[in-house]
């Protein structure tokens, strides 16, 4: 059973309690989800296709019904409340703007539905357009806007009626890389300025790391880990999270010794590695060692606990660092990020180099 909550001093603004979802009555796509989301939080549901993240968002929006359990907003059950009465703003990947309405009319639509007065509608539309830096686009039709501008209008429309909660389903998936990165920062700044609660769904890990207060990593209908971005990257709790978030070297072996938080692992090629025991089954059991490429040091100092000779197989110049693939510890796909520093003597393909890493940077996880 997954039981993950916001910090104790934060009340659950959004609450999933024992929520399950099955489409066929047999296979659960969401399994016993317990999750509290704090007011004003930017929480991202991250995971591969079919992991259950979008289903959770759709149940919260009211477009899908939970098979079992309760969903609450502001401590009120919303399971049986229709989507349009939940007071939730929604942003989709395909913008979902009305093509026959101007930008201003698109933004005014949710306000007219709520029977607001003409003066208030005009004021809110202007404020929302200012917020996404498109005040001059009010009279344009959606087809006259670029993809990035259309997505900004979609964000403005989700915020214009000042909802308690905004849900975003892969909203930047259709944009090119540069525009996507620009929109990440814009949405992040809008969230910071307004303090609105955002639940965001993506399969893009860099997007999740950039924007979120916390990230819930989904796999197979279960939250594998829920943590702030830095914790998730630096301290993954299992092999799936380590592999899914950021680049990661994986070495397989058997636990030979455990001493508190330290463990000694014999790798499949016979090498001995000292690692941090995070999620190991015990002595004699298999484990996956997780090690970030940027934590590996070339020509390590004396006293480094893990030092090995590595043969350089490939060098790729990436500006600020050289992506270096080496053969070491029986793994020919081991990656090191070597900083592009002037003082560093250049590494050549085919040569043997000494590399090393600290015990605490190498995490022993489930096999």
Secondary structure, DSSP 8 states (H G I E B T S, - for coil): -EEE---TTS-EEEEEEEEEEESSSSSEEEEEEEEEEETT-EEEEEESTTSSHHHHHHHHHTSS--SEEEEEETTEE-TTS-GGGS-EEEE-TT----TTSBHHHHHHHHHHHTT--HHHHHHHHHHHHHHTT-GGGTT-BGGGS-HHHHHHHHHHHHHTT--SEEEEESTTTTS-HHHHHHHHHHHHHHHHHH--EEEEEES-HHHHHHH-SEEEEEETTEEEEEE-HHHHHHS-SSHHHHHHSS--EEEEEEEEEEETTEEEEEETTS-EEEEEESS---TT-EEEEEE-GGG-EES--TT-SEEEEEEEEEEEE-SSEEEEEEEETTEEEEEEEEE--TTS----TT-EEEEEE-GGGEEEE--
